[in-house]
């Protein structure tokens, strides 16, 4: 009887041991799966990196792109053409208030900011000379016209603009800086300024 009691006790302990072992294994497996995922991050695809060089070849805003050297016309050459009565379209792309202070005879005022809306008034069949204060805005206007289908061989930019036409700057100082709407007439070129050419004042809209 005593032996049977001991045997039953051993069986009970064995069952308890197996149960504990089973719970222990379950716990370990669960912890193992948990630890394998703890701290993991869904990497996915890296966010696209900005290409810092993608605009490297684009012109800086406010600075006109270069034009071919053949697109420039000097003050003396323009004056000679006008004296020969050659039919030209003189397009002054300055603002109206600047144009009113004085402009080349027979020039028409077509401000750069509204130039695309004025294309119907600019013939593609005649040669064009673009004029501004010092040449920078005229260079921008040159690109506008060429992009709109004007023959670039017929579109010229007055080198040095009205500053050189007026003899305020020399050819050495022409087209050397950004053309703002400032019509200050100080000779800062360091060169010998040419004699001023004739111009018309207070004739907004052309003459």
CORFENBEL-V277007 format. One record per pair of residues at least 6 apart in sequence whose ideal C-beta (glycine too) atoms are under 6 Angstrom apart, sorted by the first residue. I is the first residue (numbers start at 1). J is the second residue. Records with the same first field share a line. If there is no record, write none. Layout:
I = J / J
This chain:
59 = 65
64 = 136 / 139 / 140
65 = 143
67 = 139 / 142
71 = 142 / 156 / 157
72 = 157 / 159
73 = 156
74 = 159
75 = 164 / 165
79 = 197
88 = 127 / 129
89 = 126 / 128
90 = 104 / 106 / 107 / 129
91 = 108 / 110 / 128 / 130
92 = 99 / 103 / 107 / 109 / 131
93 = 112 / 132 / 137 / 138 / 141
94 = 132
95 = 111 / 181
96 = 109 / 204
98 = 183
99 = 109 / 204
100 = 202 / 204
102 = 199 / 201
103 = 199 / 200
104 = 199
105 = 200
108 = 206
110 = 118
112 = 137 / 141
115 = 141 / 144
119 = 148
124 = 150
127 = 154
128 = 155
129 = 156 / 158
130 = 138 / 141 / 142 / 157
131 = 158
132 = 138 / 161 / 179
133 = 161 / 162 / 179
134 = 161 / 163 / 179
135 = 160 / 161 / 175
136 = 178 / 179
137 = 179
138 = 157
139 = 157
142 = 155 / 157
145 = 155
146 = 152
159 = 174
160 = 169 / 174
163 = 169
164 = 174
165 = 197
166 = 196
167 = 193 / 194 / 195 / 196
168 = 185 / 187 / 193
169 = 187 / 189
170 = 189 / 191 / 192 / 193
172 = 189 / 191
173 = 189 / 191
187 = 193
200 = 207
